[in-house]
Amino acid sequence: MHFSDVFSALVKTVVLKRPLRSLGIPGAALVLVGLYWWVQILDTYNATRQFAIGNALVASVILLAGFFLGISALLLIAIVLAVQEHR
């Protein structure tokens, strides 16, 4: 029980102190992976005229997760800056 409390406090501290490093970089990496995967899916479709629905769904989920992480990082930066400005 104590481990989970310490771990959650550590994650909160890291995410609030450096949101771009902890959320933005993984988000950008996921966006790049998702886009690369979509390019591969579309290339396969152009070559064979067969659309891989399963791969498209996984690539879409990865792409959306990357976008959500990036947006979360930007929102956390805005919140932290607003709180620091009002101090």
trRosetta pair geometry for C-beta under 8 A, 3 or more apart (Angstrom, degrees):
i j d omega theta_ij theta_ji phi_ij phi_ji
1 4 6.1 -54 -156 32 33 108
1 5 6.8 31 149 -16 64 106
2 5 5.6 -56 -153 36 37 113
2 6 6.3 33 153 -17 69 107
3 6 5.9 -58 -147 39 30 108
3 7 6.0 29 156 -19 66 111
4 7 5.6 -53 -140 40 30 112
4 8 6.2 28 160 -17 65 106
5 8 6.1 -56 -144 38 26 106
5 9 6.4 25 156 -16 62 109
6 9 5.8 -57 -148 38 29 111
6 10 6.3 31 153 -21 64 108
7 10 5.7 -54 -147 35 30 113
7 11 6.4 29 155 -17 65 105
8 11 5.7 -52 -145 37 33 111
8 12 6.3 35 155 -20 65 105
9 12 5.7 -53 -146 37 31 112
9 13 6.3 31 155 -20 64 107
10 13 5.8 -56 -148 36 29 111
10 14 6.3 25 157 -15 65 108
11 14 5.9 -56 -144 39 30 107
11 15 6.0 24 160 -15 66 111
12 15 6.0 -59 -142 41 26 107
12 16 6.0 15 163 -10 64 114
13 16 6.2 -63 -141 43 24 103
13 17 5.9 17 164 -16 64 115
14 17 6.1 -60 -138 40 24 105
14 18 6.5 -43 -177 46 62 94
14 22 5.2 128 140 -87 97 150
15 18 7.7 -92 -135 66 14 55
15 19 5.9 44 179 -101 61 73
15 22 5.1 -124 -100 97 57 148
15 23 6.5 59 -139 -36 91 111
15 76 6.8 -98 157 -146 88 163
16 19 6.9 9 -120 -58 19 94
16 76 6.7 -133 -114 -173 51 119
16 80 6.4 145 -170 -88 77 122
18 21 4.1 -13 151 36 118 116
18 22 5.5 111 96 -14 85 99
19 22 6.1 -68 -133 50 28 96
19 23 5.3 -23 -176 29 71 115
19 24 6.6 80 130 -23 68 100
19 72 7.5 -138 -170 126 117 75
19 73 4.5 158 147 -146 98 70
19 74 8.0 -162 122 -38 130 18
19 76 3.8 168 -105 90 158 131
19 77 5.4 -138 61 -53 132 77
19 80 7.2 -172 -10 -7 127 137
20 23 7.1 -66 -112 59 15 76
20 24 3.8 -20 -153 19 58 144
20 25 7.0 77 152 -28 64 81
20 73 5.3 100 -94 179 47 127
20 77 6.7 37 -46 -67 94 127
21 24 6.9 6 -33 45 17 98
21 25 5.9 7 -150 -4 38 123
22 25 7.7 54 -22 32 6 99
22 26 7.6 -18 163 5 35 114
22 73 7.7 169 71 -107 67 105
23 26 6.5 -70 -152 47 28 101
23 27 5.8 29 156 -24 67 117
23 69 4.9 -160 -177 -177 85 86
23 70 7.4 173 137 -84 91 26
23 72 5.4 -101 177 92 151 105
23 73 3.8 -174 91 -72 112 99
23 76 7.0 104 30 21 148 141
24 27 5.5 -59 -144 38 28 115
24 28 6.2 27 159 -19 66 104
24 69 7.1 176 -90 137 25 91
24 70 5.9 70 -129 -120 65 64
24 73 3.8 163 -61 162 85 173
24 74 7.7 97 -93 -46 109 68
25 28 5.8 -50 -144 35 31 110
25 29 6.4 32 155 -18 62 105
26 29 5.5 -54 -147 37 35 114
26 30 6.3 35 155 -19 67 104
26 66 7.8 -141 131 -118 62 74
26 69 5.8 -84 93 164 92 159
27 30 5.8 -54 -148 36 31 109
27 31 6.4 32 152 -20 64 104
27 65 7.7 -144 -124 130 70 63
27 66 4.7 122 -170 -163 59 59
27 67 7.1 142 -171 -55 107 8
27 68 7.4 -144 -125 73 115 47
27 69 3.0 -161 -84 93 105 107
27 70 3.8 178 138 -50 144 72
27 72 7.6 179 -72 43 144 94
27 73 6.3 -135 9 -7 145 127
28 31 5.6 -51 -147 34 33 113
28 32 6.4 33 154 -17 65 104
28 66 6.8 124 -74 -167 9 110
28 70 6.5 95 -59 -86 66 115
29 32 5.8 -55 -150 37 31 111
29 33 6.4 30 153 -17 65 106
29 66 7.2 -148 72 -118 46 116
30 33 5.6 -53 -144 38 33 111
30 34 6.1 34 156 -19 66 108
30 62 5.4 -149 -171 177 91 79
30 63 7.2 175 142 -100 87 24
30 65 5.3 -87 166 93 154 95
30 66 3.1 -166 93 -76 100 101
30 69 6.6 94 33 26 137 136
31 34 5.7 -56 -146 39 29 111
31 35 6.2 27 157 -17 65 107
31 63 6.2 67 -126 -141 55 64
31 66 3.6 -172 -50 135 68 145
31 67 6.4 98 -90 -57 108 64
31 70 6.9 12 -37 -30 133 136
32 35 5.8 -55 -143 39 29 109
32 36 6.2 30 157 -19 64 107
32 66 7.7 -180 10 -141 54 160
33 36 5.8 -55 -146 38 29 112
33 37 6.2 30 155 -20 64 108
33 62 5.7 -82 99 157 107 138
33 66 7.5 166 43 -58 90 140
34 37 5.7 -55 -146 36 29 112
34 38 6.4 29 154 -19 64 105
34 59 5.2 126 -151 -175 70 71
34 60 7.3 99 -157 -97 117 15
34 62 4.1 -177 -80 100 98 97
34 63 3.0 167 160 -69 154 77
34 64 7.8 158 -125 -1 162 48
34 65 8.0 161 -56 44 136 84
34 66 5.8 -141 3 10 130 135
35 38 5.6 -54 -147 36 33 111
35 39 6.5 37 153 -21 65 101
35 63 6.7 106 -50 -107 60 111
36 39 5.7 -51 -151 32 32 113
36 40 6.6 32 150 -17 64 104
37 40 5.6 -53 -153 36 34 113
37 41 6.4 36 149 -21 66 104
37 55 6.9 -151 174 173 107 96
37 58 7.4 -96 163 100 154 91
37 59 3.8 -160 108 -111 125 114
37 62 6.8 71 25 58 148 142
38 41 5.4 -49 -145 35 36 114
38 42 6.3 31 157 -14 67 105
38 56 7.5 70 -113 -128 76 70
38 59 5.1 154 -61 155 74 142
38 60 7.9 86 -81 -67 111 62
38 63 7.0 27 -35 -58 126 141
39 42 6.0 -57 -146 41 29 106
39 43 6.1 33 153 -22 64 108
40 43 5.6 -54 -145 36 30 113
40 44 6.4 31 155 -18 64 105
40 55 8.0 -91 97 162 106 139
41 44 5.8 -55 -151 37 29 111
41 45 6.4 30 150 -20 63 107
41 51 7.5 48 174 -152 99 68
41 52 5.8 -121 -134 51 95 105
41 55 5.4 178 -96 113 113 118
41 56 5.5 121 -160 -81 159 80
41 59 6.2 -118 -22 2 139 160
42 45 5.4 -50 -145 36 35 115
42 46 6.4 37 154 -20 66 102
43 46 5.8 -52 -148 35 31 110
43 47 6.4 24 154 -14 63 109
44 47 5.8 -61 -146 40 31 107
44 48 5.9 -20 172 23 69 112
44 50 7.2 -58 144 73 97 82
44 52 6.5 14 96 -8 145 116
45 48 6.9 -77 -127 56 20 77
45 49 6.7 51 -175 -114 59 23
45 50 6.8 -134 -115 69 58 37
45 51 5.2 28 -107 -91 115 70
45 52 7.8 -124 -64 6 88 76
46 49 7.9 22 -147 -66 12 55
51 56 6.9 2 171 -32 95 140
52 55 3.9 22 121 27 123 116
52 56 6.1 152 93 -21 68 87
53 56 5.5 -57 -146 37 31 114
53 57 6.4 33 156 -21 66 103
54 57 5.9 -54 -151 32 30 110
54 58 6.6 24 155 -13 64 105
55 58 5.8 -56 -147 39 34 108
55 59 6.1 33 155 -18 68 109
56 59 5.7 -55 -142 40 29 110
56 60 6.2 32 156 -22 64 107
57 60 5.7 -55 -147 35 29 112
57 61 6.4 29 155 -19 64 104
58 61 5.8 -53 -149 35 32 110
58 62 6.4 31 153 -17 65 106
59 62 5.7 -55 -148 38 32 111
59 63 6.2 33 153 -20 65 108
60 63 5.6 -55 -145 38 31 112
60 64 6.2 28 157 -16 66 107
61 64 5.9 -55 -144 40 29 108
61 65 6.2 32 155 -21 64 106
62 65 5.7 -53 -146 35 29 112
62 66 6.5 31 154 -19 62 105
63 66 5.8 -56 -153 34 30 112
63 67 6.6 28 151 -16 64 105
64 67 5.6 -52 -147 37 35 111
64 68 6.2 34 156 -18 68 105
65 68 5.8 -55 -146 39 30 110
65 69 6.3 31 155 -19 64 105
66 69 5.8 -53 -146 36 30 110
66 70 6.4 29 155 -17 64 107
67 70 5.7 -58 -149 38 31 111
67 71 6.2 28 156 -16 67 107
68 71 5.8 -53 -142 40 31 109
68 72 6.1 35 156 -22 64 107
69 72 5.6 -54 -147 37 30 114
69 73 6.5 33 153 -22 63 103
70 73 5.7 -52 -150 32 32 112
70 74 6.6 27 154 -14 64 105
71 74 5.8 -55 -149 39 34 109
71 75 6.2 33 154 -18 67 107
72 75 5.7 -55 -145 39 31 110
72 76 6.2 31 157 -19 65 106
73 76 5.9 -55 -147 36 29 110
73 77 6.5 31 153 -20 63 104
74 77 5.7 -51 -149 33 33 113
74 78 6.5 32 153 -18 65 105
75 78 5.6 -54 -149 37 34 111
75 79 6.3 33 154 -19 67 105
76 79 5.6 -53 -144 37 33 111
76 80 6.2 31 158 -18 67 106
77 80 5.9 -56 -145 38 28 108
77 81 6.2 25 157 -15 64 110
78 81 5.9 -58 -146 40 28 109
78 82 6.2 28 156 -20 64 108
79 82 5.7 -56 -146 37 30 110
79 83 6.3 27 156 -18 65 106
80 83 5.9 -55 -147 37 30 109
80 84 6.3 27 155 -16 65 109
81 84 5.7 -56 -143 40 31 109
81 85 6.2 36 155 -25 65 107
82 85 5.7 -53 -147 32 30 114
82 86 6.6 20 158 -13 63 108
83 86 6.2 -63 -151 39 30 104
83 87 7.0 43 150 -38 62 100
84 87 5.8 -43 -156 10 37 118
